[in-house]
């Protein structure tokens, strides 16, 4: 019963983000609900055995309780951080941009696209729509943007997802791969293995995963790292340490007073810092730094 209640709570509190994300999470919710309902039906129709030893009687029940508790914790942990209304509104087609929102990606396509595009990996558990307000200006400037949807909103379950975009017959000749937080770390991992096929790496409040190879892994790429000085999830110290893993000509762009959650529109985030700048001002700087990278790459 408690598993059914958990499923209902997840749907009630994060329905928009669940439906807009990769189908893996809501499919899991349906599976858990179905199994829980079947078990309740079975328990009501099956009499309690009387001839088994206490050990054989209670061991399966203990395992069932522990399995249920584990499932509940996982479902609650994976519940997405839902995009704010301003981000959802940015997905409206018009203004020279068409929007295609499928089960695997969100694609922002300019009416008059340039030859450079951006594949974007969202942060952990973040509704992929949450980045729309920051990414739409890139599309309005002529750059195709593809936001990847990952199973359970975790980029670790699809590091090579950019393969489905890179090389596609869509008129884009040069791709930058980037992302926010965990998405940025996974984009860096992808870039190291595909640097001959890419033009750049974009890191928003992110850095290469610890243990990554040295800066030579990003040779030939235009690398930009944008970070908030008040971010307590990807701290300034983390960014400084990442310099040894990135090329010497990496463009490091600090957003003074910015925090982790300012790189999207999904509310606050546990463990984040306290901002000393308004969200709109910080996001304007993030967009500007990203456009500068796209312009550099597009200019060759």
MODAUR-V164929 format. One record per residue. RES is the residue in one small letter. OMEGA is omega in radians with two decimals (* if undefined). Layout:
BEGIN
res: [RES/RES]
omega: [OMEGA/OMEGA]
END
This chain:
BEGIN
res: [x/x/x/x/x/x/x/x/x/x/x/x/x/x/x/x/x/x/x/x/x/x/x/x/x/x/x/x/x/x/x/x/x/x/x/x/x/x/x/x/x/x/x/x/x/x/x/x/x/x/x/x/x/x/x/x/x/x/x/x/x/x/x/x/x/x/x/x/x/x/x/x/x/x/x/x/x/x/x/x/x/x/x/x/x/x/x/x/x/x/x/x/x/x/x/x/x/x/x/x/x/x/x/x/x/x/x/x/x/x/x/x/x/x/x/x/x/x/x/x/x/x/x/x/x/x/x/x/x/x/x/x/x/x/x/x/x/x/x/x/x/x/x/x/x/x/x/x/x/x/x/x/x/x/x/x/x/x/x/x/x/x/x/x/x/x/x/x/x/x/x/x/x/x/x/x/x/x/x/x/x/x/x/x/x/x/x/x/x/x/x/x/x/x/x/x/x/x/x/x/x/x/x/x/x/x/x/x/x/x/x/x/x/x/x/x/x/x/x/x/x/x/x/x/x/x/x/x/x/x/x/x/x/x/x/x/x/x/x/x/x/x/x/x/x/x/x/x/x/x/x/x/x/x/x/x/x/x/x/x/x/x/x/x/x/x/x/x/x/x/x/x/x/x/x/x/x/x/x/x/x/x/x/x/x/x/x/x/x/x/x/x/x/x/x/x/x/x/x/x]
omega: [-3.10/3.10/3.10/3.12/3.13/3.10/3.14/-3.14/3.12/3.14/-3.09/-3.03/-3.07/-3.04/-3.11/-3.14/3.13/-3.09/-3.08/-3.08/3.04/-3.05/-3.06/-3.05/-3.10/3.04/3.09/3.09/3.12/3.13/3.13/3.12/-3.14/3.14/-3.14/3.11/3.13/3.14/3.09/3.11/3.13/-3.12/-3.13/-3.08/-3.08/3.13/3.13/3.12/-3.09/-3.03/-3.14/3.06/3.13/-3.13/-3.13/-3.12/-2.99/3.13/3.10/-3.14/3.09/3.11/3.13/3.13/-3.14/3.11/3.12/3.14/3.11/-3.14/-3.14/-3.13/3.13/-3.14/-3.14/3.14/-3.06/3.14/-3.01/2.98/-2.94/3.12/3.06/-3.11/-3.11/3.11/3.12/3.13/-3.11/3.13/3.09/3.13/-3.14/3.13/3.11/-3.11/3.00/-3.05/3.07/-3.11/-3.12/-3.14/-3.07/-3.09/2.93/-3.10/3.05/-3.04/3.09/3.05/3.10/-3.02/3.01/-3.08/-3.10/3.12/-3.11/2.95/-3.00/3.10/3.14/3.07/-3.07/3.04/-3.10/3.01/-3.07/3.10/-2.99/-3.09/-2.99/-3.09/3.10/-3.06/-3.12/3.10/3.09/3.10/3.12/3.10/3.06/-3.08/3.08/-3.13/3.09/3.09/-3.09/3.03/-3.09/3.02/3.14/3.13/3.11/-3.06/3.11/3.14/3.13/-3.06/-3.08/-3.12/3.14/3.08/-3.11/-3.13/-3.11/3.13/3.12/-3.12/-3.08/3.10/3.12/-3.10/-3.08/-3.14/2.89/3.05/-3.11/3.12/-3.13/3.01/3.11/3.10/3.10/3.11/3.14/3.05/3.09/3.11/3.10/-3.08/-3.13/-3.10/-3.08/-3.01/3.12/-3.12/-3.03/3.11/-3.08/3.08/3.13/3.14/3.02/-3.14/-3.02/3.11/-3.13/-3.13/3.08/-3.12/3.11/3.10/-3.08/-3.04/3.13/3.10/-3.12/-3.14/3.10/-3.12/2.95/-3.06/3.07/3.11/3.13/-3.06/3.10/-3.07/3.12/3.13/3.11/3.08/2.93/-2.95/3.07/3.10/3.10/-3.13/3.13/3.12/-3.10/-3.11/3.13/-3.12/-3.08/-3.12/-3.11/-3.11/3.09/3.10/3.09/-3.06/3.10/2.99/-3.04/3.12/-3.09/3.14/-3.06/-3.05/3.12/3.14/3.04/3.10/-3.12/3.14/-3.13/-3.11/-3.11/3.12/-3.11/3.12/3.13/-3.07/3.03/3.11/3.12/-3.11/-3.10/-3.14/3.14/-3.10/3.06/3.11/3.12/3.13/-3.12/-3.14/-3.14/3.10/3.12/3.10/3.13/3.11/3.12/-3.11/-3.12/3.12/3.11/*]
END
